[in-house]
Amino acid sequence: MNPVFRFATVQGQNFQWFLRRNCSVTPRQLVLIYLSLCVLSLAIGVLFWVKGATLVLPIAWIELVAVGVAFLVYARHASDGETIRLTEGQLVIEQENGGRLSRSEFRREWVRVEPGAADSSLIALSEQGRTVHIGRFVRPELRPVLAREIRMALRGA
């Protein structure tokens, strides 16, 4: 009987988990939204400028800069995520955060999977003094399920 994996993609004896941030808007859609917001705000600002309300246009520029900065921060973290691959002899964890990629490799037989002490804490994968925390993009109540899946895959289920 094969176990059912909720998070993993299984191909033979290879397992792969993609844990990504839940983003409702892609960076491209965000650019289109921002451009339409710019056109609308500047059109209203110019209309008020022509009517004699000269402070509306500079305030519109300040607003658009602030919204643009907020959108940049959002877009920078839109592709954050974790990829966990279990192949024949090793467990590879790649974590992307704000455009920076970190990669950790563990020998399959030495990895310990330790769910956090608290319900909302991350899962710790450790080997010979090195520890990587995963599960940042998984709901806290589903982290024990993910830990169980990884444990089963490491055992060769």
Contacts in CASP RR format, 6 or more apart in sequence:
PFRMAT RR
TARGET T0000
AUTHOR 0000-0000-0000
METHOD contacts of the structure
MODEL  1
MNPVFRFATVQGQNFQWFLRRNCSVTPRQLVLIYLSLCVLSLAIGVLFWV
KGATLVLPIAWIELVAVGVAFLVYARHASDGETIRLTEGQLVIEQENGGR
LSRSEFRREWVRVEPGAADSSLIALSEQGRTVHIGRFVRPELRPVLAREI
RMALRGA
2 157 0 8 1.000
3 152 0 8 1.000
3 157 0 8 1.000
5 15 0 8 1.000
5 149 0 8 1.000
5 152 0 8 1.000
5 153 0 8 1.000
6 142 0 8 1.000
6 145 0 8 1.000
6 146 0 8 1.000
6 149 0 8 1.000
7 17 0 8 1.000
7 19 0 8 1.000
7 138 0 8 1.000
7 145 0 8 1.000
7 146 0 8 1.000
7 149 0 8 1.000
8 15 0 8 1.000
8 16 0 8 1.000
8 17 0 8 1.000
8 149 0 8 1.000
8 153 0 8 1.000
9 15 0 8 1.000
9 16 0 8 1.000
9 17 0 8 1.000
9 18 0 8 1.000
10 16 0 8 1.000
13 87 0 8 1.000
13 88 0 8 1.000
13 156 0 8 1.000
14 85 0 8 1.000
14 86 0 8 1.000
14 87 0 8 1.000
14 88 0 8 1.000
15 84 0 8 1.000
15 85 0 8 1.000
15 86 0 8 1.000
15 153 0 8 1.000
16 83 0 8 1.000
16 84 0 8 1.000
16 85 0 8 1.000
16 86 0 8 1.000
17 82 0 8 1.000
17 83 0 8 1.000
17 84 0 8 1.000
17 85 0 8 1.000
17 146 0 8 1.000
17 149 0 8 1.000
17 150 0 8 1.000
18 81 0 8 1.000
18 82 0 8 1.000
18 83 0 8 1.000
19 81 0 8 1.000
19 82 0 8 1.000
19 83 0 8 1.000
19 84 0 8 1.000
19 134 0 8 1.000
19 135 0 8 1.000
19 136 0 8 1.000
19 137 0 8 1.000
19 138 0 8 1.000
19 146 0 8 1.000
20 79 0 8 1.000
20 80 0 8 1.000
20 81 0 8 1.000
20 82 0 8 1.000
20 137 0 8 1.000
21 77 0 8 1.000
21 78 0 8 1.000
21 79 0 8 1.000
21 80 0 8 1.000
21 81 0 8 1.000
21 137 0 8 1.000
22 137 0 8 1.000
23 78 0 8 1.000
25 33 0 8 1.000
25 74 0 8 1.000
25 78 0 8 1.000
26 78 0 8 1.000
27 75 0 8 1.000
27 78 0 8 1.000
27 79 0 8 1.000
30 71 0 8 1.000
30 74 0 8 1.000
30 75 0 8 1.000
30 78 0 8 1.000
33 71 0 8 1.000
34 67 0 8 1.000
34 68 0 8 1.000
34 71 0 8 1.000
37 64 0 8 1.000
37 67 0 8 1.000
38 64 0 8 1.000
41 60 0 8 1.000
41 63 0 8 1.000
41 64 0 8 1.000
42 57 0 8 1.000
42 60 0 8 1.000
42 64 0 8 1.000
44 56 0 8 1.000
44 60 0 8 1.000
45 56 0 8 1.000
45 57 0 8 1.000
45 60 0 8 1.000
46 57 0 8 1.000
48 56 0 8 1.000
48 57 0 8 1.000
49 56 0 8 1.000
49 57 0 8 1.000
76 98 0 8 1.000
76 99 0 8 1.000
77 97 0 8 1.000
77 98 0 8 1.000
79 96 0 8 1.000
79 98 0 8 1.000
79 99 0 8 1.000
80 96 0 8 1.000
80 97 0 8 1.000
80 98 0 8 1.000
80 99 0 8 1.000
80 137 0 8 1.000
81 95 0 8 1.000
81 96 0 8 1.000
81 97 0 8 1.000
81 136 0 8 1.000
81 137 0 8 1.000
82 93 0 8 1.000
82 94 0 8 1.000
82 95 0 8 1.000
82 96 0 8 1.000
82 134 0 8 1.000
82 135 0 8 1.000
82 136 0 8 1.000
82 137 0 8 1.000
83 93 0 8 1.000
83 94 0 8 1.000
84 91 0 8 1.000
84 92 0 8 1.000
84 93 0 8 1.000
84 94 0 8 1.000
84 134 0 8 1.000
84 150 0 8 1.000
85 91 0 8 1.000
85 92 0 8 1.000
85 94 0 8 1.000
86 92 0 8 1.000
86 108 0 8 1.000
86 150 0 8 1.000
86 153 0 8 1.000
86 154 0 8 1.000
88 108 0 8 1.000
89 107 0 8 1.000
89 108 0 8 1.000
89 109 0 8 1.000
90 105 0 8 1.000
90 106 0 8 1.000
90 107 0 8 1.000
90 108 0 8 1.000
91 105 0 8 1.000
91 106 0 8 1.000
91 107 0 8 1.000
91 108 0 8 1.000
91 111 0 8 1.000
91 125 0 8 1.000
91 154 0 8 1.000
92 103 0 8 1.000
92 104 0 8 1.000
92 105 0 8 1.000
92 106 0 8 1.000
93 103 0 8 1.000
93 104 0 8 1.000
93 105 0 8 1.000
93 106 0 8 1.000
93 125 0 8 1.000
93 132 0 8 1.000
93 134 0 8 1.000
94 101 0 8 1.000
94 102 0 8 1.000
94 103 0 8 1.000
95 101 0 8 1.000
95 102 0 8 1.000
95 103 0 8 1.000
95 104 0 8 1.000
95 132 0 8 1.000
95 134 0 8 1.000
96 102 0 8 1.000
104 125 0 8 1.000
104 130 0 8 1.000
104 132 0 8 1.000
106 125 0 8 1.000
106 127 0 8 1.000
106 130 0 8 1.000
106 132 0 8 1.000
107 127 0 8 1.000
108 154 0 8 1.000
110 127 0 8 1.000
110 128 0 8 1.000
111 125 0 8 1.000
111 126 0 8 1.000
111 127 0 8 1.000
111 154 0 8 1.000
112 124 0 8 1.000
112 125 0 8 1.000
112 126 0 8 1.000
112 127 0 8 1.000
113 123 0 8 1.000
113 124 0 8 1.000
113 125 0 8 1.000
113 147 0 8 1.000
113 150 0 8 1.000
113 151 0 8 1.000
113 154 0 8 1.000
114 123 0 8 1.000
114 124 0 8 1.000
114 125 0 8 1.000
114 126 0 8 1.000
114 147 0 8 1.000
115 121 0 8 1.000
115 123 0 8 1.000
115 124 0 8 1.000
115 143 0 8 1.000
115 144 0 8 1.000
115 147 0 8 1.000
116 122 0 8 1.000
116 123 0 8 1.000
116 124 0 8 1.000
116 143 0 8 1.000
119 140 0 8 1.000
119 141 0 8 1.000
120 140 0 8 1.000
121 143 0 8 1.000
122 133 0 8 1.000
122 134 0 8 1.000
122 135 0 8 1.000
122 136 0 8 1.000
122 143 0 8 1.000
123 133 0 8 1.000
123 134 0 8 1.000
123 135 0 8 1.000
123 143 0 8 1.000
123 146 0 8 1.000
123 147 0 8 1.000
123 150 0 8 1.000
124 131 0 8 1.000
124 132 0 8 1.000
124 133 0 8 1.000
125 131 0 8 1.000
125 132 0 8 1.000
125 133 0 8 1.000
125 134 0 8 1.000
125 150 0 8 1.000
126 132 0 8 1.000
134 146 0 8 1.000
135 143 0 8 1.000
135 146 0 8 1.000
138 146 0 8 1.000
END
